[in-house]
Amino acid sequence: MDEAIELSSYLPLSYKSPKEQEYIAFLWDAFETNYTHEKYQFAFLAYHMLTMSFVYFNIWQIKQNRPDDFGMAMIGFSKDLEKELLAATSPFTFWRINESSVMRFFKLIGCDNSKVGSYAALVRERNDTAHTNGNIFFSTPAALDDKITEVLRVVMEIQTHSSPVIEHCFREFLLHNHDSETREYADDADQIRELLIHANYLSLKDVEICLGFDINTLATEADFPVIKALFDAFAALYPAEEA
């Protein structure tokens, strides 16, 4: 159970709407309740849904920060689905894609076919678990814990491949959001929360990547003092010891 909670650090710190927050909280409650009551098969189903939420949030980050690459990945989708995905305003729109197929978006961040295939295999295992086939695949806590260890390995691997996307996201945020006169919110904290954290569904692990950003790489920018002030405001809001 303790290891399973590690997934929370890969899920968003906060959400753009109460409905999204409630949904994730519901899944955690379903996982913990079923685990506590030794209904491990149902606990796995809830955990799988949390993991797929992580997948959708990561694909959303690709969509937001590499829109051209994301658009090129639309090959093979119907015209209507392509239009829906490009116009999506929520990561949960990706549920419209077959869960095995959605993993192919990770090729955009350097995951090769073998890795994508291993991610899709987790979906097939979930399908076997969810079907009425007379089998109980997870009848002991040890069996479920082993599967959770495997799932977290995949999550950590995807997060590692996502690092350049998060670094790019943070760099662009600093470059285009430091002027309090032209941005959406005058207050640094509001701008960071709404335009960085919420817009990109950043997790604790994503924040760690942002905190590791070398601000001196922007030292040649004309507005560097203000850019650095925004970076410092971010670091104060999300200190390393908490991240």
C-alpha positions in Angstrom: 0.0 0.0 0.0 2.8 2.5 0.9 4.5 2.0 -2.4 1.3 2.5 -4.3 0.8 6.0 -2.9 4.0 7.0 -4.7 1.9 7.4 -7.8 0.4 10.6 -6.2 3.7 12.5 -6.7 3.3 11.9 -10.5 -0.3 13.2 -10.6 -1.1 16.9 -10.7 -0.6 19.1 -7.6 -4.0 20.6 -8.2 -6.7 20.7 -10.9 -8.4 23.2 -13.1 -11.9 22.2 -11.9 -13.4 20.6 -8.7 -14.9 17.9 -10.9 -11.4 16.7 -11.9 -10.2 16.8 -8.3 -13.2 14.8 -7.2 -12.6 12.2 -9.9 -9.0 11.5 -8.8 -10.0 11.5 -5.2 -12.7 9.0 -5.9 -10.3 6.7 -7.6 -7.9 6.9 -4.7 -10.7 6.1 -2.3 -11.8 3.1 -4.5 -8.2 1.8 -4.5 -7.7 2.2 -0.8 -11.1 0.8 0.2 -10.8 -2.3 -1.9 -7.2 -2.9 -0.8 -8.2 -2.6 2.8 -11.1 -5.0 2.3 -8.9 -7.4 0.4 -10.7 -6.9 -2.9 -7.3 -6.7 -4.6 -8.7 -7.3 -8.1 -10.9 -4.2 -7.9 -8.1 -2.3 -6.2 -6.0 -2.9 -9.2 -8.7 -1.6 -11.6 -8.9 1.7 -9.6 -5.1 1.9 -9.6 -5.0 1.3 -13.4 -7.5 4.2 -13.9 -5.2 6.4 -11.8 -2.2 5.3 -14.0 -4.1 6.1 -17.2 -4.9 9.5 -15.7 -1.2 10.0 -15.4 -0.8 8.9 -19.0 -3.4 11.5 -20.1 -1.8 14.3 -18.2 1.6 13.6 -19.7 0.1 13.5 -23.2 -1.6 16.8 -22.5 1.8 18.3 -21.6 3.0 17.2 -25.0 -0.1 18.7 -26.7 0.4 22.0 -24.9 4.2 22.3 -25.3 4.8 20.5 -28.6 1.7 21.3 -30.6 3.3 20.7 -34.0 4.6 17.3 -33.0 1.2 16.4 -31.4 -0.6 17.4 -34.6 1.7 15.2 -36.7 0.8 12.3 -34.5 -2.8 12.5 -35.6 -2.1 10.2 -38.6 -4.5 7.2 -38.5 -7.3 8.9 -36.6 -10.6 9.8 -38.2 -11.1 13.4 -39.2 -13.7 13.9 -36.5 -11.5 12.4 -33.7 -8.5 14.4 -34.9 -10.5 17.6 -34.7 -11.8 16.7 -31.2 -8.3 15.9 -29.9 -6.7 19.1 -31.4 -9.5 21.2 -29.8 -9.5 19.4 -26.5 -9.6 21.5 -23.4 -9.1 18.7 -20.9 -6.7 15.8 -20.7 -9.6 13.4 -20.1 -10.6 13.9 -23.7 -7.9 11.2 -24.5 -10.2 8.5 -23.1 -11.8 8.6 -26.6 -8.7 6.8 -27.9 -8.1 3.1 -27.4 -5.9 2.8 -24.3 -3.3 0.7 -26.0 -3.2 3.1 -29.0 -2.9 6.2 -26.8 0.5 4.9 -25.6 1.9 5.6 -29.0 2.0 9.3 -28.3 5.0 8.6 -26.1 7.0 8.0 -29.2 7.0 11.8 -29.4 9.2 11.9 -26.4 11.6 9.2 -27.4 9.9 6.0 -26.2 10.7 3.3 -28.8 8.3 0.6 -30.0 9.5 -1.9 -27.4 8.7 0.5 -24.6 5.4 1.5 -26.1 4.5 -2.2 -26.5 5.3 -2.9 -22.8 3.1 0.0 -21.8 0.2 -1.3 -23.9 0.7 -4.7 -22.3 -0.4 -3.2 -19.0 -3.7 -2.2 -20.7 -4.2 -5.7 -22.0 -3.7 -7.1 -18.5 -6.3 -4.7 -17.2 -8.7 -5.9 -19.8 -8.2 -9.5 -18.8 -8.8 -8.5 -15.2 -12.0 -6.5 -16.0 -13.6 -9.2 -18.1 -16.0 -11.8 -16.7 -13.7 -14.7 -17.4 -13.9 -16.6 -14.1 -10.4 -15.7 -13.0 -9.2 -13.8 -10.0 -5.7 -12.5 -11.0 -5.0 -10.6 -7.8 -6.1 -12.7 -4.8 -3.3 -11.7 -2.4 -1.7 -8.4 -1.4 1.7 -9.7 -2.7 0.3 -10.3 -6.2 -1.1 -6.8 -6.3 2.0 -5.2 -4.8 4.2 -6.9 -7.5 2.0 -5.4 -10.2 2.1 -2.0 -8.6 5.9 -2.1 -8.6 5.8 -2.9 -12.3 3.3 0.0 -13.0 5.5 2.4 -11.0 8.5 1.4 -13.0 6.6 2.3 -16.2 5.4 5.6 -14.7 9.0 6.6 -13.7 10.3 5.7 -17.2 7.6 7.9 -18.8 8.4 10.7 -16.4 12.1 10.5 -17.3 11.3 10.8 -21.0 9.0 13.7 -20.3 11.7 15.8 -18.6 12.6 17.8 -21.8 8.9 18.7 -22.3 8.7 20.0 -18.7 11.9 21.9 -19.0 10.7 23.5 -22.3 7.4 24.3 -20.6 9.0 26.1 -17.7 11.5 28.0 -19.8 8.7 29.3 -22.1 6.6 30.2 -19.0 9.4 32.3 -17.6 10.1 34.0 -20.9 6.5 34.9 -21.6 5.0 35.5 -18.2 7.4 37.8 -16.3 5.7 41.1 -17.3 3.0 41.8 -14.7 1.6 44.6 -17.0 0.7 42.3 -19.9 0.0 38.9 -18.4 -3.3 37.5 -17.1 -2.6 38.0 -13.4 -0.5 40.8 -11.8 0.4 38.6 -8.8 3.2 36.1 -9.4 1.5 33.4 -7.4 -1.7 33.6 -9.4 0.1 33.5 -12.7 2.2 30.5 -11.6 -0.8 28.6 -10.3 -3.1 29.2 -13.3 -0.8 29.5 -16.3 1.9 27.0 -15.2 0.6 24.5 -12.7 -3.1 24.2 -13.8 -2.6 24.8 -17.5 0.0 22.0 -17.7 -1.3 19.8 -14.9 2.1 19.8 -13.3 2.9 17.2 -10.7 5.3 17.2 -7.7 7.8 15.3 -10.0 7.4 18.0 -12.7 8.0 20.7 -10.1 11.2 19.0 -9.2 12.3 19.3 -12.8 11.4 23.0 -12.9 13.3 23.7 -9.7 16.4 22.1 -11.4 16.2 24.5 -14.3 19.4 26.6 -14.7 18.1 30.1 -14.7 21.4 31.4 -15.8 20.8 30.1 -19.3 18.5 33.1 -19.6 21.0 35.6 -18.4 21.4 37.2 -21.8 17.7 38.1 -21.9 17.0 41.8 -21.6 14.5 41.3 -18.9 16.6 38.8 -17.0 16.2 40.4 -13.5 12.4 40.2 -13.8 12.6 36.7 -15.2 14.7 35.6 -12.3 12.3 37.3 -9.9 9.5 35.1 -11.3 11.7 32.0 -11.0 12.5 32.9 -7.4 8.8 33.4 -6.7 8.1 29.9 -8.1 10.9 28.4 -6.0 9.4 30.1 -2.9 6.0 28.8 -3.6 7.3 25.2 -4.2 10.5 24.8 -2.2 12.7 21.9 -2.8 12.2 20.3 0.5 8.5 20.0 -0.2 9.0 19.0 -3.8 
